[in-house]
Amino acid sequence: MASEEDKPRSCVVCGDRATGYHFHALTCEGCKGFFRRTVHKSTGLSCPFAGSCKVNKAQRRHCPACRLRKCLDVGMKKEMILSAEALALRRAKQAQRGARQAAEQLSQEQRALIQTLLGAHSRHMGSMFHQFVLFRPPEHLFTHQLRSPSLVPVQPLLRHFADINTFMVQQVVKFTKDLPIFRSLPLEDQISLLKGAAIEICHIALNTTFCRQTQHFLCGPLRYTIEDGAHVGFQKEFLELLFGFHAALRRLQLQEPEYALLAAMALFSPDRPGVTRREEIEQLQEEMALTLQSYIKGFCMRSCWACWLSSEALTVRMDTSSSTCRGCPP
């Protein structure tokens, strides 16, 4: 039988599920936000029904005046709301504290590993998308152009996708060859790991260019859309899954060390066909995962990552290799 502490608590303003004490009262997120936005603008609020409106979950938006009055009646205090300047200062201090905590969470070996990965990632993956403009892009891809991919010949776009796909894979190879732990593996294992991980690493890196608002990839002066992929023959279902993956990953607001560690986790996957030192590679992947976990723990305020870690999502896997398509458009 659940104790009283385990039972869901209700917002004292509207009865919705409470998330904690906000401004000196037990409330839901909705009433917390409403109070923060409204309390300093209360002079213009009036109730057309003489202050008799019922404030509950279903009707709380009907009358701001009655809702605000109830917020105050149950004990919410406007003096507990931070000013914009104070809030910005507190967030800056929290970010600094988070950075210190992240460093404290990491061992000396883990810090060295991150520096190695980050150096290789920055040299070979960080700036490659700005070079897409060098590979004969059709005019409609430029951000200043009016877009109509359906009116553009398919062949130039296909050639461009083929060129940038080849270029990205070449950069992935350079990235991996810059890692001493990768070079220490037998050549046949290096080849097997690269064959299995190249496309995954490309998409992990490509995610840094994805704009969640527009659902476009912005690579220097070029802009790629889901319509471009459809125009060259990719199936709608595949593209929707691909763009959905990028939107979900981008929502986590990752930093470059996290992208580099995710790429390394994809690289050191012991289940790739042809791998001979499976146990050693599995240990390397676990090392990458534990380093990523330690890095993230230092930024525990980023609740999205806490949810990510509690799921099985650390085994990020792009199943693009199962597609029958040969190209790799953004």
C-alpha positions in Angstrom: 0.0 0.0 0.0 1.4 3.4 -1.0 2.3 5.8 1.7 1.0 9.4 1.8 4.4 10.6 0.4 4.1 8.4 -2.6 0.6 9.6 -3.6 0.4 12.3 -6.3 -0.2 15.7 -4.8 -2.5 18.3 -6.2 -2.0 21.9 -7.1 -3.6 24.1 -4.5 -4.8 26.5 -7.2 -6.4 24.4 -9.9 -6.2 20.8 -8.6 -3.9 19.5 -11.4 -0.9 17.3 -10.5 1.6 19.4 -8.5 5.3 19.4 -9.3 6.6 21.0 -6.2 6.6 24.2 -4.1 6.7 27.3 -6.3 6.7 30.8 -4.9 5.7 29.4 -1.5 2.8 27.2 -2.6 2.4 23.6 -3.8 1.4 24.1 -7.5 1.5 22.6 -11.0 3.8 23.9 -13.7 0.9 25.7 -15.4 0.0 27.8 -12.4 3.7 28.4 -11.6 4.2 29.8 -15.1 1.0 31.8 -15.0 1.9 33.4 -11.7 5.3 34.3 -12.9 4.0 35.9 -16.1 0.9 37.6 -14.6 1.5 38.9 -11.1 3.4 42.0 -12.1 0.7 42.9 -14.7 -2.3 42.4 -12.4 -3.5 46.0 -12.6 -5.2 45.4 -15.9 -7.0 42.3 -14.9 -10.7 42.2 -14.0 -13.4 39.6 -13.8 -16.6 40.0 -15.8 -18.5 37.9 -13.2 -17.7 39.8 -10.1 -14.9 37.4 -9.0 -17.1 34.3 -8.8 -15.3 32.1 -11.4 -14.4 28.6 -10.5 -10.7 27.8 -10.9 -10.0 24.2 -11.7 -7.9 22.2 -14.2 -10.5 22.5 -17.0 -11.4 26.2 -16.5 -8.3 27.8 -15.1 -7.6 29.7 -18.4 -11.1 31.2 -18.5 -10.5 34.1 -16.1 -7.0 35.3 -15.3 -8.2 37.7 -12.7 -9.8 34.9 -10.6 -6.9 32.6 -11.1 -4.4 35.2 -10.0 -6.5 36.1 -6.9 -6.6 32.4 -5.9 -2.8 32.1 -6.4 -2.4 35.0 -3.9 -5.1 33.5 -1.6 -3.3 30.2 -1.3 0.0 32.0 -0.4 2.0 32.5 -3.5 4.4 35.4 -3.0 5.3 37.7 -5.8 8.5 38.9 -4.0 9.9 35.4 -4.5 10.0 35.9 -8.3 13.5 36.7 -9.5 14.0 39.6 -11.8 15.2 38.9 -15.3 18.7 40.0 -14.4 18.7 37.9 -11.2 17.4 34.9 -13.1 20.1 35.3 -15.8 22.8 35.6 -13.1 21.6 32.5 -11.3 21.5 30.5 -14.5 25.1 31.6 -15.3 26.3 30.5 -11.8 24.5 27.2 -12.3 26.2 26.7 -15.6 29.6 27.5 -14.1 28.9 25.1 -11.2 27.8 22.4 -13.7 31.1 22.8 -15.7 33.1 22.4 -12.5 31.1 19.3 -11.5 31.6 17.8 -14.9 35.3 18.1 -14.5 35.2 16.6 -11.0 33.1 13.6 -12.3 35.9 12.7 -14.8 39.0 10.7 -14.0 42.3 11.8 -15.4 42.1 9.0 -18.0 38.6 10.1 -19.0 39.7 13.7 -19.4 42.6 12.6 -21.6 40.2 10.4 -23.7 37.9 13.3 -24.3 40.7 15.6 -25.3 41.9 13.0 -27.8 38.5 12.4 -29.3 37.7 16.2 -29.3 40.9 17.0 -31.1 40.3 14.5 -33.8 36.6 15.4 -34.1 37.4 19.1 -34.4 40.1 18.6 -37.0 38.1 16.3 -39.3 34.4 16.5 -38.6 33.8 20.0 -37.2 34.2 22.1 -40.3 33.4 19.6 -43.1 29.9 20.8 -43.6 31.0 24.2 -44.7 32.9 22.5 -47.5 29.8 21.0 -49.1 29.6 24.2 -51.2 32.7 22.9 -53.1 30.9 19.9 -54.5 28.8 21.3 -57.4 25.6 22.2 -55.4 22.5 22.9 -57.5 21.5 26.6 -57.3 18.3 25.8 -55.4 20.2 24.6 -52.4 21.6 28.1 -51.6 19.7 29.6 -48.7 19.0 32.9 -50.6 17.3 31.0 -53.5 13.5 30.4 -53.8 13.1 26.7 -53.4 11.4 24.4 -55.8 13.3 21.1 -55.9 10.6 19.4 -57.9 11.4 21.6 -60.8 15.2 20.9 -60.6 16.8 18.2 -62.7 17.5 15.1 -60.5 21.0 14.2 -61.9 22.9 17.3 -60.6 21.3 16.8 -57.1 22.2 13.1 -57.2 25.8 13.9 -58.2 26.0 16.4 -55.3 24.7 13.9 -52.8 27.1 11.3 -54.0 30.1 13.7 -53.8 29.3 14.9 -50.2 28.6 11.3 -49.1 32.0 10.3 -50.3 33.6 13.3 -48.7 31.9 12.7 -45.3 33.1 9.0 -45.3 36.6 10.2 -46.1 36.5 12.6 -43.1 35.2 9.8 -40.9 38.2 7.6 -41.9 40.6 10.5 -41.1 38.8 10.9 -37.7 39.2 7.3 -36.8 42.9 7.1 -38.0 43.6 10.0 -35.7 42.7 7.8 -32.7 45.6 5.8 -31.3 43.2 3.3 -29.7 41.6 2.6 -33.1 45.0 2.3 -34.8 46.1 -0.3 -32.2 43.5 -2.7 -33.5 44.2 -5.2 -36.3 43.7 -3.8 -39.7 40.8 -6.3 -40.5 39.0 -5.1 -37.4 39.6 -1.4 -38.3 38.0 -2.1 -41.7 35.0 -4.0 -40.2 34.3 -1.3 -37.6 34.6 1.5 -40.3 32.2 -0.3 -42.6 29.6 -0.7 -39.9 29.9 2.7 -38.3 30.7 5.2 -41.1 27.1 6.1 -41.9 26.2 6.3 -38.2 29.1 8.6 -37.5 28.2 10.8 -40.5 24.7 11.3 -39.1 25.8 11.9 -35.6 28.1 14.7 -36.9 25.4 15.9 -39.4 23.1 16.5 -36.4 25.0 19.6 -35.5 23.7 21.3 -38.6 20.0 20.4 -38.1 17.6 23.2 -37.3 14.6 22.0 -35.3 12.5 25.0 -36.1 12.7 24.7 -39.9 13.5 20.9 -40.1 16.4 21.8 -42.4 20.1 21.0 -42.5 22.1 24.2 -42.7 25.6 23.5 -44.1 27.4 26.8 -44.7 25.4 28.7 -47.4 23.5 25.5 -48.3 20.1 24.3 -47.0 18.9 20.7 -47.4 15.2 19.7 -46.8 13.2 16.5 -46.7 11.9 17.5 -50.2 15.5 17.2 -51.6 15.7 13.6 -50.3 12.3 12.7 -51.8 13.3 14.3 -55.1 16.2 12.0 -55.6 14.1 8.9 -54.8 14.3 8.2 -51.0 11.1 6.8 -49.6 8.9 9.1 -47.5 8.9 6.6 -44.5 12.7 6.5 -44.5 13.0 10.2 -44.6 10.5 10.8 -41.9 12.3 8.4 -39.6 15.7 10.0 -40.4 14.4 13.5 -39.8 12.7 12.4 -36.6 15.9 10.9 -35.3 17.7 14.2 -36.0 15.0 16.3 -34.3 15.1 14.1 -31.2 18.9 14.1 -30.9 19.1 17.9 -31.6 16.6 18.5 -28.8 19.2 17.3 -26.3 21.4 20.3 -27.1 24.6 18.4 -27.0 28.1 19.8 -26.9 30.9 18.7 -29.1 32.5 16.4 -26.5 29.2 14.5 -26.3 29.0 14.2 -30.1 32.5 13.0 -30.2 31.8 10.3 -27.5 28.7 9.2 -29.3 30.7 8.8 -32.5 33.3 6.8 -30.7 30.6 4.6 -29.2 29.2 3.9 -32.6 32.7 3.2 -33.9 33.6 0.6 -31.2 30.6 -1.6 -31.7 31.6 -5.3 -31.1 28.7 -6.7 -33.0 30.0 -5.6 -36.4 30.4 -8.5 -39.0 34.1 -9.6 -39.4 35.3 -8.4 -36.0 38.0 -10.6 -34.4 38.8 -8.9 -31.1 35.2 -8.7 -30.0 35.9 -8.6 -26.2 38.5 -5.9 -26.5 36.3 -3.7 -28.7 33.4 -4.2 -26.3 35.6 -3.0 -23.4 36.5 0.1 -25.5 32.8 0.8 -26.1 32.0 0.5 -22.4 34.9 2.9 -21.7 33.3 5.4 -24.1 29.9 4.9 -22.5 31.1 5.4 -18.9 33.1 8.5 -19.9 30.0 9.9 -21.6 27.9 9.1 -18.5 30.5 10.7 -16.2 30.6 13.8 -18.4 26.8 14.1 -18.4 26.5 13.6 -14.7 28.4 16.8 -14.2 25.6 18.6 -16.1 22.8 17.1 -14.1 20.6 20.2 -14.6 20.1 19.1 -18.2 17.1 17.0 -17.5 16.7 15.8 -21.1 20.0 13.9 -20.8 18.8 12.4 -17.5 15.9 10.9 -19.3 18.2 9.8 -22.2 20.5 8.0 -19.7 17.6 6.2 -18.0 16.5 4.7 -21.2 18.5 2.4 -23.6 19.3 5.3 -25.8 23.0 5.3 -25.0 23.2 2.6 -27.6 22.5 5.1 -30.4 22.2 3.2 -33.6 21.2 4.6 -37.0 19.8 1.6 -38.9 20.4 3.4 -42.2 22.4 0.5 -43.4 19.2 -1.5 -43.8 18.0 0.9 -46.5 18.3 -0.1 -50.1 19.4 3.4 -51.0 23.1 3.9 -51.8 23.3 7.6 -51.2 23.5 9.4 -47.9 21.7 12.8 -48.4 21.3 15.0 -45.4 
